[in-house]
Amino acid sequence: MLPPQVAVALIVLLLAVVVPLCAVAIQLIRFIHWFAWADKDTRGERPHFTGPVLALFFSTLAASDFMGFEPFLTLSALNPVPVEHRAYLLVALLALAVWCWAYGRSIRDRVLRMFRPGSAGPG
């Protein structure tokens, strides 16, 4: 039997991976509807994927120590952080996932601005 703290941590990790995965699936369905069936005059702006995809990426990295199948076993083995400090890494990755979810579009716009030819660059 798992201690209650471990069970709660595993449920939080599960939710941290499942919620962004569902959000990406919903955004994909919205994009297909927007692209194929929505009225061109009233459909508005296309759905954005940056925030949910980045959140899914970082939360999956956070959960890689707890998933027992490939490629997560390899990711866990290649992780340079010592085992005794991985709890801190897990919290930092989950915080980064939340931050990316909240600011995904501005992150995307800033990265695109850096690589756009003729832009003045940052600052």
C-alpha positions, 0 to 999 in steps of 0.5 A, a space after each residue: 500500500 502506498 503512503 497517502 503522500 505518494 498516492 496524491 503525488 502520483 494523481 497530481 502527475 497523472 492529472 498534469 499529463 492528462 489535462 494538457 493531452 486532452 487540451 491538445 486533442 480539443 485544440 486539434 478538433 477545434 482546428 479541424 473544425 475551423 479549417 474544414 467546416 467553419 464559415 470563412 467570414 465568421 470563423 475568427 482566429 485559428 486555435 493555438 497550440 503553443 501553450 498546451 503543447 509546451 505544458 504537455 512537453 514539460 509535464 511529461 518530462 516531469 513524469 518521466 521518472 514514474 512511467 515504466 515504458 520507452 522513451 521515458 525509461 531512456 529519458 529517466 536514465 539520461 537525466 543528469 540530475 541526481 536522484 535525491 534532487 529529482 523531486 525539485 526538478 519535478 516541481 520546477 518542470 510542473 511550474 514551467 508547464 503551468 507558466 508555458 500554458 499561461 504565456 504560450 502565445 507570447 512565448 511563441 511570438 517572442 521566438 518567432 520575432 527572434 528568427 524573423 528576418 529584418 526584425 530589430 531583435 530583443 531590446 
